[in-house]
Amino acid sequence: MNLNISPILLPSIKLTYREFLSTQAGGDSFMRFRRALYTESDSLVQVLNSCVLQGLPMVRKDVLRVCDIGGADGTRVRSILRFLHAKFGIRFALDFVEQSTYLMGALSECDISGFTQTQRFEMLFEDATLRGPYDLVLLIHSIFAFENGPTVDKVLSLAAGDSTIVAVSNSQESLLAQLKKVLDSGYQDARFELPDLLRVLDQRGVRYRQIPFTTKWAVPNADLEEHISLLYDWLALGRQDDLGDEKKSEFRDVLQRNAIKAGERLMFSEDEVAVVISGVLDR
Ligand SMILES: C[S@@+](CC[C@H](N)C(=O)[O-])C[C@H]1O[C@@H](n2cnc3c(N)ncnc32)[C@H](O)[C@@H]1O
């Protein structure tokens, strides 16, 4: 009996990812994950604000044209705009692209509307007719379902000579990368990851800076099982029932191998990279 399964019959992880994030369960699972790793005050946004954004020449402009691609519920871009407005008095024209109706529905503009005009694009970035060029294009953990090179070309086309594109992703060997390796089997394709992005940028001759940073968090020993489930629910993309006990125990092993004991708590760390592209037209 031939047990080889044609790749054509296997599901697409990019489609599965997008569909999962379009459900309430998927959207809530992502937001729980984001709170657990970064807290309400969002350590990732703090890194971007202080290490990347406040040092860019664009902060001299009165009005910034910003495009957030895959912005989910908008929590992060709102926090970034509030910071730049409070610090520099900048106003914004924001184009917000998000394919999930559930997450787009969770976007509130009330704390930015005094200084931001927002246009919503509830669709795939690949399908959106955007009003570029932008001063700032954000891709925060939102490249995984990209359709490869042409999508990166579309991102690059949104930039003018003095624009900045900031993409954030996990590094290739990070804890989440190891956990995804355990779960991402049985698909016909793979997530679009940081090395894929960098390869396309290199092929296009685009110059960029990589700013590595580490996200750390701790979990009480007694809450470990609950934390494993929180990470598993997010990274399994709704396929928990199909994956079976063996995958969950492999997943638990990877997490436990990466945990550092600190008294009654376990410490974890995730290596991430902010890729900063400036002067796209200089290439
Ligand atoms: C992991 S979430 C990150 C969201 C947000 N940037 C943040 O950091 O909180 C990725 C988001 O990108 C969206 N997304 C992924 N691929 C997309 C695409 N091709 N077009 C539009 N949205 C996309 C998903 O629906 C999801 O809301």
The ligand as a MOL file (V3000), in Angstrom:
LIG
                    3D

  0  0  0     0  0            999 V3000
M  V30 BEGIN CTAB
M  V30 COUNTS 27 29 0 0 0
M  V30 BEGIN ATOM
M  V30 1 C 0.4490 37.6560 14.5620 0
M  V30 2 S -0.7140 38.8210 14.1030 0 CHG=1
M  V30 3 C 0.1970 40.3060 14.4930 0
M  V30 4 C -0.6640 41.4920 14.5380 0
M  V30 5 C -0.0830 42.8500 14.9490 0
M  V30 6 N 0.8390 43.3570 13.9360 0
M  V30 7 C 0.5690 42.7920 16.2850 0
M  V30 8 O 1.7960 42.6710 16.3380 0
M  V30 9 O -0.1570 42.8090 17.2740 0 CHG=-1
M  V30 10 C -0.6230 38.8480 12.3120 0
M  V30 11 C -1.8050 39.5670 11.7000 0
M  V30 12 O -1.5460 39.7460 10.3100 0
M  V30 13 C -2.7460 39.4760 9.5890 0
M  V30 14 N -2.3070 39.0640 8.2480 0
M  V30 15 C -1.4930 38.0280 7.9390 0
M  V30 16 N -1.2650 37.9710 6.6140 0
M  V30 17 C -1.9650 39.0020 6.0720 0
M  V30 18 C -2.1490 39.4660 4.7360 0
M  V30 19 N -1.5520 38.8540 3.7220 0
M  V30 20 N -2.9400 40.5470 4.5400 0
M  V30 21 C -3.5370 41.1660 5.5810 0
M  V30 22 N -3.4180 40.7630 6.8710 0
M  V30 23 C -2.6330 39.7050 7.1150 0
M  V30 24 C -3.4350 38.4050 10.3950 0
M  V30 25 O -4.8170 38.3440 10.1390 0
M  V30 26 C -3.0990 38.8310 11.8150 0
M  V30 27 O -4.0840 39.6750 12.3410 0
M  V30 END ATOM
M  V30 BEGIN BOND
M  V30 1 1 1 2
M  V30 2 1 2 3
M  V30 3 1 2 10
M  V30 4 1 3 4
M  V30 5 1 4 5
M  V30 6 1 5 6
M  V30 7 1 5 7
M  V30 8 2 7 8
M  V30 9 1 7 9
M  V30 10 1 10 11
M  V30 11 1 11 12
M  V30 12 1 11 26
M  V30 13 1 12 13
M  V30 14 1 13 14
M  V30 15 1 13 24
M  V30 16 1 14 15
M  V30 17 1 14 23
M  V30 18 2 15 16
M  V30 19 1 16 17
M  V30 20 1 17 18
M  V30 21 2 17 23
M  V30 22 1 18 19
M  V30 23 2 18 20
M  V30 24 1 20 21
M  V30 25 2 21 22
M  V30 26 1 22 23
M  V30 27 1 24 25
M  V30 28 1 24 26
M  V30 29 1 26 27
M  V30 END BOND
M  V30 END CTAB
M  END
